[in-house]
């Protein structure tokens, strides 16, 4: 059976994927620096948006 790749990550998964602490991820989320979506009371981080954001950030150096 094929594993389904999730479209969005929770905060712990997103921080691990980016390579930062969860606390820094929340700081960046609160100031709008990192792409995220609110679904009801939950905040999720779309995988594609995170990858695009990281690629864009590389060019800003």
PLY file of the C-alpha trace (Angstrom):
ply
format ascii 1.0
element vertex 61
property float x
property float y
property float z
element edge 60
property int vertex1
property int vertex2
end_header
0.00 0.00 0.00
1.34 3.43 -0.95
1.97 5.95 1.82
0.06 9.23 1.49
2.26 12.32 1.70
0.54 14.97 3.80
-0.01 18.38 2.25
0.42 20.27 5.53
2.57 19.86 8.61
2.02 20.70 12.26
4.42 23.05 14.06
6.75 20.32 15.31
7.06 18.73 11.86
7.50 22.08 10.10
10.23 23.22 12.51
12.06 19.92 12.06
11.74 20.15 8.25
13.11 23.70 8.20
15.79 22.93 10.79
14.80 25.50 13.41
13.36 25.33 16.91
9.62 25.21 17.42
9.85 28.44 19.44
11.50 30.28 16.52
8.86 28.88 14.17
6.11 30.33 16.39
7.89 33.69 16.48
8.12 33.75 12.69
4.50 32.58 12.40
3.25 35.36 14.67
5.04 38.06 12.67
3.96 36.56 9.31
7.44 35.61 8.14
6.76 31.92 7.48
3.85 30.69 5.32
1.02 29.12 7.30
-2.73 28.60 7.20
-5.28 28.67 9.98
-7.87 25.91 9.78
-10.31 26.49 12.58
-8.17 26.74 15.71
-5.23 24.86 14.18
-2.27 26.39 12.40
-0.72 24.24 9.70
2.24 24.76 7.41
1.65 23.76 3.77
4.60 21.69 2.59
4.72 23.27 -0.90
4.56 26.80 0.52
7.41 26.04 2.93
9.58 24.65 0.14
8.90 27.71 -2.05
9.61 30.04 0.86
12.92 28.32 1.56
13.93 28.52 -2.10
13.06 32.24 -2.20
15.01 32.82 1.03
18.15 31.35 -0.55
18.15 34.07 -3.21
17.80 36.83 -0.60
21.26 36.23 0.89
0 1
1 2
2 3
3 4
4 5
5 6
6 7
7 8
8 9
9 10
10 11
11 12
12 13
13 14
14 15
15 16
16 17
17 18
18 19
19 20
20 21
21 22
22 23
23 24
24 25
25 26
26 27
27 28
28 29
29 30
30 31
31 32
32 33
33 34
34 35
35 36
36 37
37 38
38 39
39 40
40 41
41 42
42 43
43 44
44 45
45 46
46 47
47 48
48 49
49 50
50 51
51 52
52 53
53 54
54 55
55 56
56 57
57 58
58 59
59 60
